[in-house]
Amino acid sequence: MSSIADNIESVTRRIQKATVEAGRDVNSVRLLAVSKSRPAAEIRAAVAAEQYAFGENYVQEACDKMAELADLTGIEWHFIGPVQANKTRQIAENFAWVHSVDRFRIAGRLSSQRPPHLPPLNVCIQVNINAEDSKSGCSLSDLPELAEAIIALPGLRLRGLMALPAPAQSEDELRASFRHLADLQTMLNQTPSINGIMDTLSMGMSADLELAIAEGATWVRIGTALFGKR
């Protein structure tokens, strides 16, 4: 049975290989270890293997782990699940990134509740890239207006876009979804108010990270390949 350290090494090799094959800088893609539902001991083992960025979906679970791992330095916490309005203060106070902002009300609360002694909260807009009724995310038609509004919020730093493509797609369909997200970011970056500041595409998971990297991913969110099935 592979250790977490072995799995991190294996996934890192996959990322580096895919990045080189895409003709990109080998340091242009970062690994986000999806640690939701995993015990703090497994995060501790990952940190020992020099993995420091972790993605969590559930606020209270994440805060409990933060307290348990408070003796460690260098951990960067990312919130990647749906953001509930009654949880925004805890998220604003405890996380460095939020990948799943999908409406202005949530963005405004995160901005106003970000403590002044902390740097602006890095955020990605979650886009409902395949227009699925069952999935969270900003619609394609609302995306430009939301991006423009977030830019004006002092407690936030708009970094880019995130998407969870529809499941059971072919490789060509997945690549098209990833490419569509990248094209949307390129379009937004050409608007005067945004002016190229968006530098992040959060897309790709254990089974499809190579496809996502080929289309421009800068964060790949990996859980199963690191920690095993839940």
Stockholm file with secondary structure:
# STOCKHOLM 1.0

chainA/1-230         MSSIADNIESVTRRIQKATVEAGRDVNSVRLLAVSKSRPAAEIRAAVAAEQYAFGENYVQEACDKMAELADLTGIEWHFIGPVQANKTRQIAENFAWVHSVDRFRIAGRLSSQRPPHLPPLNVCIQVNINAEDSKSGCSLSDLPELAEAIIALPGLRLRGLMALPAPAQSEDELRASFRHLADLQTMLNQTPSINGIMDTLSMGMSADLELAIAEGATWVRIGTALFGKR
#=GR chainA/1-230 SS CCCHHHHHHHHHHHHHHHHHHTTCCTTSCEEEEECTTCCHHHHHHHHHTTCCEEEESCHHHHHHHHHHTTTCCCCEEEECSCCCGGGHHHHHHHCSEEEEECSHHHHHHHHHHSCTTSCCEEEEEEECTTCCTTSCSBCTTTHHHHHHHHHTCTTEEEEEEEECCCSSCCHHHHHHHHHHHHHHHHHHHTSTTTTTCCCEEECCCTTTHHHHHHTTCSEEEESHHHHCCC
#=GC SS_cons         CCCHHHHHHHHHHHHHHHHHHTTCCTTSCEEEEECTTCCHHHHHHHHHTTCCEEEESCHHHHHHHHHHTTTCCCCEEEECSCCCGGGHHHHHHHCSEEEEECSHHHHHHHHHHSCTTSCCEEEEEEECTTCCTTSCSBCTTTHHHHHHHHHTCTTEEEEEEEECCCSSCCHHHHHHHHHHHHHHHHHHHTSTTTTTCCCEEECCCTTTHHHHHHTTCSEEEESHHHHCCC
//
